[in-house]
Amino acid sequence: MTNKYESPAEFEERLDEMIKMGKLKAQYKSLLLEIDELGAKACAEGLISGLGWGVDANNFILDEYEIMNENGNPLYLSLVETRDYLEKLIADSEQANE
C-alpha cells in the first residue's frame, strides 16, 4: 500500500522494482494497485482502520492481506478476497448513504 508520502505513480514504480528484484509476483501487481485505491478510499471513509500485505521471512510478498476493520479486528484474506471485500464494503456504505 502507498505510504502517505508516496503518489500512486511512485507506488506503481515501487511494485515494478519489487518484481525486478523477485520480491513480488508480476500477477499480483494489478491486484495490489486495485487494493491500494480501494483501501485508501475505505480508510478515508472510516470503514477500516488500516491494511497491509503479508511477507515471508525474505520480504517476498505473499498472496495475503491483513485488514483492520473499523473495530480494530484483523481479517486475513487472499489478495482477490481483499479486493472483493473492499469493493463490497464501499458499495454497501455508498448504498446505505443514499
C-alpha positions, 0 to 999 in steps of 0.5 A: 500500500502507498505510504502517505508520502508516496503518489500512486505513480511512485507506488506503481514504480515501487511494485515494478522494482519489487518484481525486478528484484523477485520480491513480488509476483508480476500477477499480483501487481494489478491486484495490489494497485486495485487494493491500494485505491480501494483501501485508501478510499475505505480508510478515508471513509472510516470503514477500516482502520488500516491494511497491509500485505503479508511477507515471508521471512525474505520480504517476498510478498505473499498472496495475503492481506491483513485488514483492520476493520473499523473495530480494530479486528484483523481479517486475513484474506487472499489478495482477490478476497481483499479486493472483493471485500473492499469493493463490497464494503464501499458499495454497501456504505455508498448504498446505505448513504443514499 
